[in-house]
Amino acid sequence: MKHVLFVCGKNRLRSPTAEQVFADWDGIETASAGLSADADEPLSAELAEWADLIFVMEKAQRGRLTRRFGARLKRARIVCLDIPDRYAFMDPELVGLLRERVTPHLR
């Protein structure tokens, strides 16, 4: 089972959408979290260690992730999706972008 973590700023729109879109895929287990202190589900060290593959939505988030959890990310591959924070939860355009950009990494 591959553990896939989706990370954005506040874990309210993009990363929870991604978690839901890929939750029923065979062979993967999904989770989502945010890097902000006021995130709905703040990223913990334990969750960072759990992940085999981490998707961040923006380049700046990749930097924050590695600065904050660098030592705990030794086995995780980090992929930046370059998806800006302008979509609503489960927005069809966001779902399309996620499917297009995430799917190749899950095969």
C-alpha positions in Angstrom: 0.0 0.0 0.0 1.4 3.4 -1.0 0.8 6.3 1.4 0.0 9.5 -0.5 -0.2 12.8 1.2 -1.6 16.0 -0.3 -0.5 19.3 1.3 -1.7 22.9 0.8 -1.8 25.9 3.1 -4.9 25.6 5.2 -6.2 22.1 4.2 -9.6 23.5 3.3 -9.9 23.4 -0.5 -7.1 21.9 -2.7 -5.6 19.2 -0.6 -8.9 17.9 0.8 -10.2 17.8 -2.8 -7.2 15.8 -3.9 -7.6 13.4 -0.9 -11.2 12.7 -1.9 -10.5 12.4 -5.6 -7.9 9.7 -5.1 -9.3 8.0 -2.0 -10.8 5.1 -3.8 -7.8 4.2 -6.0 -6.5 0.7 -5.6 -3.2 0.3 -3.9 -3.0 3.8 -2.3 -4.1 5.3 1.0 -4.6 9.1 1.0 -4.4 11.8 3.6 -4.3 15.6 3.5 -2.9 18.4 5.7 -2.0 22.0 5.7 1.2 23.9 6.5 -0.4 26.9 8.2 -0.8 27.0 12.0 -4.5 27.5 11.5 -5.0 24.7 9.0 -8.0 22.5 9.5 -5.7 19.5 9.7 -2.1 20.8 10.5 0.7 18.7 9.1 2.4 16.7 11.8 5.8 15.0 11.9 4.0 11.7 12.2 2.0 12.3 9.0 5.1 13.5 7.2 6.9 10.2 8.1 3.9 8.1 7.1 3.9 9.4 3.5 5.7 7.7 0.6 4.7 10.4 -1.8 3.8 14.0 -1.0 2.1 16.4 -3.3 2.3 20.1 -2.6 0.2 22.6 -4.4 2.8 25.4 -4.8 6.6 25.7 -4.9 6.8 27.8 -1.7 5.0 25.0 0.1 7.7 22.6 -0.9 10.3 24.8 0.7 8.3 25.2 3.9 7.7 21.5 4.0 11.4 20.6 3.7 12.5 23.3 6.1 10.1 22.2 8.7 10.2 18.4 8.3 13.4 17.8 6.3 14.8 15.0 8.5 11.5 13.2 8.6 11.1 13.2 4.8 13.9 10.9 4.0 11.8 8.3 2.2 9.1 10.5 0.7 9.2 11.8 -2.8 7.9 15.3 -3.1 6.1 16.6 -6.2 4.9 20.1 -6.8 1.6 20.3 -8.7 1.7 24.1 -9.4 -2.0 24.6 -8.6 -2.8 28.1 -7.3 -5.2 28.8 -4.4 -8.1 30.0 -6.5 -10.4 27.0 -6.5 -13.4 25.9 -4.4 -13.6 22.5 -2.7 -14.3 19.9 -5.4 -14.3 22.6 -8.2 -14.6 20.6 -11.5 -11.6 22.5 -12.9 -9.5 21.7 -9.8 -10.5 18.0 -10.0 -9.4 17.9 -13.7 -6.1 19.5 -12.9 -5.5 17.1 -10.1 -6.3 14.0 -12.2 -4.1 15.3 -15.0 -1.1 16.1 -12.8 -1.3 13.4 -10.0 -2.2 10.3 -12.0 1.1 9.9 -13.8 2.9 9.7 -10.4 0.6 7.0 -9.1 1.2 4.5 -11.9 
